[in-house]
Amino acid sequence: MKPIKLTSRETEIVKLIMQEKTSVEISNTLRLSIRTVDTHRKNILRKTGIKNLVGLTKYAIQNDWLPDFHYKK
């Protein structure tokens, strides 16, 4: 399988998704439009071939995508 390469912005968004942030919360945090955040989310799913955000989170953890990630409630 070919390694999946995410942009730094996509990686930031994955981290925020894993913190249970919504598109609105992510857009406020990163100062992006909601549409831009949603486009990044779609691109992440397209690149990975994963169908939903639960699958994305599972994949990210299993493949140690974010070694410096610490879950915060």
Number of C-alpha atoms within 10 A of each C-alpha: 3 4 6 10 11 15 10 9 12 17 16 15 22 23 20 19 19 20 15 15 15 14 20 14 15 20 18 13 11 13 10 13 14 16 12 12 23 17 13 18 19 14 14 22 16 11 12 16 12 14 11 11 16 12 14 19 17 11 14 16 14 10 9 10 16 14 9 8 13 10 10 7 5
